[in-house]
């Protein structure tokens, strides 16, 4: 006899079916919506049906009605509202949504990149799907039970919980930065890395290590800091206040940390870029507000939002979302130059 006080097991979702069948969530939608002929092989369709049967999955009729466009609302989850990048992502997503008579609800995760709280209980919102930017998919566990399509932006493409991924070519951006500095003659670099543990920052670190490692006499040392100017300044001061040969360039994970590094240089009596080169990442408005202006990597944030919304629309319509990473571009400004002729010593 079932104990009425015991919680019921979680209801299987289409993500569970996709994981069990080894396919995308979009493929599950195609098969169970009987839209697969000509798009999915018979063998794949059968595997999806069998996985659904084994899990006891039953399509959520309420969610299905949402997918038919009765609410036409998407939820955009971001780590914070204080970062200009996410505001631009929202702008791009909202523009595409408006063209299709959709609305976008912006939801900042209260804990940054940590687990997002369940917005359904508080907002009582009816949604067609979820778009999440620059977060780990397991940070969205509160949303999984809703059985809504999830599109991940700037996140690990190997994640199986998402129906689609939209990514920037982050690794190429860091390679462009490193190539620029190495080409100027820098060989002693500091990586001022974000203390936030997410895919996008891990990719930056790996690309930097690989690029520096390809040059025999080059070296890079990593220091970490939270994403704010003061923390970046303090970490950079410690990294630069060394005995012996001082680093000649600081490679920062974003423009906010780079602003902190520039402040650290001034406090130590170093001139940017004559004594020390500094690079950023993102090309926020801050990058051209500081003096000298930052050499940084320009990320097409609005295009990320546009493609994210387009991907969600594709999933809702049973189509495959567009693939391929969005290109990024190095913008060279006044914060980088050739290293000084003589090595610094303290």
SULKA-V434987 format. One record per residue. N is the residue number from 0. RES is the residue in one letter. PHI is phi in degrees with one decimal (* if undefined). OMEGA is omega in whole degrees, -180 to 180 (* if undefined). BURIAL is I if it has 16 or more other ideal C-beta (glycine too) atoms within 10 Angstrom, else O. Layout:
N_RES_PHI_OMEGA_BURIAL / N_RES_PHI_OMEGA_BURIAL
This chain:
0_X_*_-178_O / 1_X_-75.1_177_O / 2_X_-74.9_-177_O / 3_X_-66.2_-179_O / 4_X_-89.7_179_O / 5_X_-79.2_179_O / 6_X_-66.9_178_O / 7_X_-70.7_177_O / 8_X_-63.2_-179_O / 9_X_-62.2_180_O / 10_X_-71.1_179_O / 11_X_-63.1_-179_I / 12_X_-113.7_178_I / 13_X_-65.2_175_I / 14_X_-66.5_177_I / 15_X_-62.4_179_I / 16_X_-63.8_180_I / 17_X_-59.8_-180_I / 18_X_-64.9_-179_I / 19_X_-66.2_-177_I / 20_X_-87.5_-180_I / 21_X_71.3_-180_O / 22_X_-130.9_178_I / 23_X_-82.7_178_I / 24_X_-65.7_177_I / 25_X_-62.7_179_I / 26_X_-65.4_177_I / 27_X_-59.9_179_I / 28_X_-62.2_179_I / 29_X_-61.8_-175_I / 30_X_-69.1_-176_I / 31_X_-74.3_175_I / 32_X_-92.2_179_O / 33_X_58.3_177_O / 34_X_-113.8_-172_O / 35_X_-82.8_-176_I / 36_X_-54.2_-179_O / 37_X_86.4_-180_O / 38_X_-117.2_-178_O / 39_X_-130.7_180_I / 40_X_-69.6_179_O / 41_X_-60.9_-180_O / 42_X_-63.5_179_O / 43_X_-65.9_179_I / 44_X_-60.0_180_I / 45_X_-65.5_179_O / 46_X_-64.5_178_I / 47_X_-64.9_-180_I / 48_X_-62.8_180_I / 49_X_-66.4_179_O / 50_X_-63.7_179_I / 51_X_-63.2_-179_I / 52_X_-66.8_-179_O / 53_X_-64.5_-179_O / 54_X_-83.4_-176_I / 55_X_72.7_-177_O / 56_X_-75.8_174_I / 57_X_-126.7_-180_O / 58_X_-55.8_177_I / 59_X_-76.0_-176_I / 60_X_-63.6_178_O / 61_X_-66.1_178_O / 62_X_-65.0_179_I / 63_X_-62.4_178_O / 64_X_-64.3_176_O / 65_X_-64.0_-178_I / 66_X_-68.0_175_I / 67_X_-81.8_172_O / 68_X_92.6_-177_O / 69_X_-81.7_177_O / 70_X_-106.4_177_O / 71_X_51.7_179_I / 72_X_-136.3_176_I / 73_X_-116.5_177_I / 74_X_-103.8_175_I / 75_X_-107.0_-180_I / 76_X_-99.5_180_I / 77_X_-129.5_180_I / 78_X_-67.1_-176_I / 79_X_-162.2_175_O / 80_X_-96.1_-176_O / 81_X_-81.5_-179_O / 82_X_-95.8_-178_I / 83_X_-57.6_-178_I / 84_X_-56.8_-177_I / 85_X_-72.4_174_I / 86_X_-64.0_179_I / 87_X_-72.6_175_I / 88_X_-60.2_179_I / 89_X_-61.3_-180_I / 90_X_-57.8_179_O / 91_X_-66.3_180_I / 92_X_-63.8_-178_I / 93_X_-66.1_-180_I / 94_X_-65.1_178_O / 95_X_-68.0_179_I / 96_X_-59.1_-178_I / 97_X_-62.0_179_O / 98_X_-64.6_-179_O / 99_X_-112.8_178_O / 100_X_59.0_176_O / 101_X_-108.7_170_I / 102_X_-112.4_178_O / 103_X_-125.0_176_I / 104_X_-97.2_-178_O / 105_X_-92.5_-176_O / 106_X_-130.5_176_I / 107_X_-79.3_176_I / 108_X_-66.0_-178_I / 109_X_-60.8_-177_O / 110_X_-108.1_179_O / 111_X_67.8_-180_I / 112_X_-89.1_177_I / 113_X_-75.4_-177_O / 114_X_-57.3_178_O / 115_X_-79.0_177_I / 116_X_-70.5_-177_O / 117_X_-72.1_-179_O / 118_X_-78.7_-176_I / 119_X_-68.3_-177_I / 120_X_-66.0_-176_O / 121_X_-86.8_-176_O / 122_X_-87.0_-177_O / 123_X_52.6_-175_O / 124_X_-88.2_171_O / 125_X_-101.1_-171_O / 126_X_-130.5_173_I / 127_X_-89.5_-178_I / 128_X_-175.5_-176_I / 129_X_-126.6_172_I / 130_X_-118.2_-178_I / 131_X_-126.6_-175_I / 132_X_-108.9_170_I / 133_X_57.9_178_I / 134_X_-135.2_172_I / 135_X_-78.1_-177_I / 136_X_-62.6_180_I / 137_X_-74.2_174_O / 138_X_-74.5_-177_I / 139_X_-108.7_-176_I / 140_X_-59.8_180_O / 141_X_-66.6_-178_O / 142_X_-92.5_-173_I / 143_X_-62.9_-177_I / 144_X_-67.7_-180_O / 145_X_-75.0_178_I / 146_X_55.4_177_I / 147_X_-109.0_177_I / 148_X_-58.5_-179_I / 149_X_-119.8_175_I / 150_X_-112.0_-178_I / 151_X_-101.1_178_I / 152_X_-111.8_176_I / 153_X_50.3_-175_I / 154_X_-141.0_-176_I / 155_X_-57.5_-179_I / 156_X_-69.1_178_O / 157_X_-81.0_180_O / 158_X_-62.3_-175_O / 159_X_-96.6_-176_O / 160_X_-79.9_-175_I / 161_X_-91.9_174_I / 162_X_-77.1_179_I / 163_X_-158.3_177_I / 164_X_-125.5_173_I / 165_X_-128.0_-176_I / 166_X_-128.5_171_I / 167_X_-93.6_177_I / 168_X_-82.9_-176_I / 169_X_-61.3_-179_I / 170_X_-60.8_180_I / 171_X_-65.2_177_I / 172_X_-60.0_179_I / 173_X_-68.9_175_I / 174_X_-63.8_178_I / 175_X_-63.2_178_I / 176_X_-60.3_-176_I / 177_X_-64.6_178_I / 178_X_-61.3_178_O / 179_X_-62.6_-178_I / 180_X_-68.4_179_I / 181_X_-63.8_178_I / 182_X_-65.0_176_O / 183_X_-75.6_179_I / 184_X_110.6_180_O / 185_X_-70.6_178_I / 186_X_-130.9_178_I / 187_X_-114.4_-174_I / 188_X_-115.5_170_I / 189_X_-115.9_174_I / 190_X_-97.8_175_I / 191_X_-86.5_-169_I / 192_X_-97.5_175_I / 193_X_-67.2_177_I / 194_X_-80.5_180_O / 195_X_-80.1_-176_I / 196_X_-91.2_176_O / 197_X_-133.4_-178_I / 198_X_-56.5_-173_I / 199_X_-61.8_179_I / 200_X_-78.7_176_I / 201_X_-64.4_179_O / 202_X_-64.7_179_I / 203_X_-60.9_-178_I / 204_X_-63.8_-178_I / 205_X_-65.9_-180_O / 206_X_-63.6_179_I / 207_X_-65.2_180_I / 208_X_-60.4_-178_O / 209_X_-66.2_-179_O / 210_X_-66.9_179_I / 211_X_-68.5_-179_I / 212_X_-64.3_180_O / 213_X_-78.9_179_O / 214_X_-110.6_-170_O / 215_X_-53.6_-174_O / 216_X_-97.1_-180_O / 217_X_-96.7_179_I / 218_X_-147.5_178_O / 219_X_-137.1_176_I / 220_X_-118.4_-175_O / 221_X_-106.5_169_O / 222_X_-127.7_-175_I / 223_X_-115.3_179_I / 224_X_-155.4_171_I / 225_X_-60.9_-174_O / 226_X_-82.1_170_I / 227_X_-150.7_-172_O / 228_X_-62.2_-177_I / 229_X_-62.3_180_O / 230_X_-63.0_178_I / 231_X_-63.9_178_I / 232_X_-62.7_-177_I / 233_X_-62.9_180_I / 234_X_-66.4_-180_I / 235_X_-67.6_178_I / 236_X_-59.0_180_I / 237_X_-65.8_-178_O / 238_X_-70.5_-176_I / 239_X_-90.8_-179_I / 240_X_-84.2_-177_O / 241_X_-119.9_173_O / 242_X_-87.9_180_O / 243_X_84.4_-176_O / 244_X_-78.9_-178_O / 245_X_-84.2_175_I / 246_X_-58.9_-180_I / 247_X_-106.9_179_I / 248_X_-149.7_176_I / 249_X_-118.7_179_I / 250_X_-100.1_-173_I / 251_X_-105.7_-178_I / 252_X_-71.9_173_I / 253_X_-159.2_-174_I / 254_X_-68.3_-180_I / 255_X_-65.5_176_I / 256_X_-64.3_180_I / 257_X_-64.3_177_I / 258_X_-62.8_176_I / 259_X_-64.3_179_I / 260_X_-64.1_178_I / 261_X_-65.3_177_I / 262_X_-65.0_178_I / 263_X_-62.0_179_I / 264_X_-60.1_-180_I / 265_X_-61.9_-180_O / 266_X_-64.6_-179_O / 267_X_-91.5_179_O / 268_X_78.5_179_O / 269_X_-100.3_178_I / 270_X_-98.3_174_O / 271_X_-103.2_9_I / 272_X_-103.5_-173_I / 273_X_-59.9_-179_O / 274_X_-99.6_-174_I / 275_X_-150.2_174_I / 276_X_-93.2_-180_I / 277_X_-133.6_176_I / 278_X_-123.7_177_I / 279_X_-114.8_180_I / 280_X_-159.8_176_I / 281_X_122.9_-174_I / 282_X_60.1_173_I / 283_X_-74.4_176_I / 284_X_-58.1_179_O / 285_X_-57.4_-174_I / 286_X_-61.9_179_I / 287_X_-100.9_178_O / 288_X_-89.8_179_O / 289_X_-79.5_180_I / 290_X_-129.9_-1_O / 291_X_-71.0_179_I / 292_X_-65.7_-171_I / 293_X_-80.3_162_I / 294_X_-75.3_-172_I / 295_X_-154.6_179_I / 296_X_-104.3_-179_I / 297_X_-84.7_179_I / 298_X_-106.1_-180_I / 299_X_-77.9_-172_I / 300_X_-60.8_-179_I / 301_X_-62.7_178_I / 302_X_-66.5_175_I / 303_X_-60.2_178_I / 304_X_-63.4_179_I / 305_X_-60.8_-178_I / 306_X_-70.5_177_I / 307_X_-62.8_179_I / 308_X_-67.4_178_I / 309_X_-63.1_178_I / 310_X_-65.6_179_I / 311_X_-63.8_178_I / 312_X_-62.1_179_I / 313_X_-62.5_180_I / 314_X_-62.4_-179_I / 315_X_-63.3_-179_I / 316_X_-94.3_179_O / 317_X_77.2_178_I / 318_X_-104.2_174_O / 319_X_-78.9_179_O / 320_X_-74.8_177_I / 321_X_-61.5_-179_O / 322_X_-111.5_179_O / 323_X_101.0_-179_O / 324_X_-79.7_177_O / 325_X_-77.1_-180_I / 326_X_-71.3_176_O / 327_X_-122.7_-173_I / 328_X_-138.8_174_O / 329_X_-75.4_176_I / 330_X_-111.7_-177_I / 331_X_-88.6_178_O / 332_X_-127.3_-169_I / 333_X_-83.7_-174_O / 334_X_-87.9_179_I / 335_X_-128.8_178_I / 336_X_-160.6_176_I / 337_X_-61.8_180_O / 338_X_-67.1_178_I / 339_X_-61.9_-176_I / 340_X_-62.4_-179_O / 341_X_-100.5_177_O / 342_X_-68.9_178_O / 343_X_-78.0_173_I / 344_X_-135.3_180_O / 345_X_-112.9_*_O
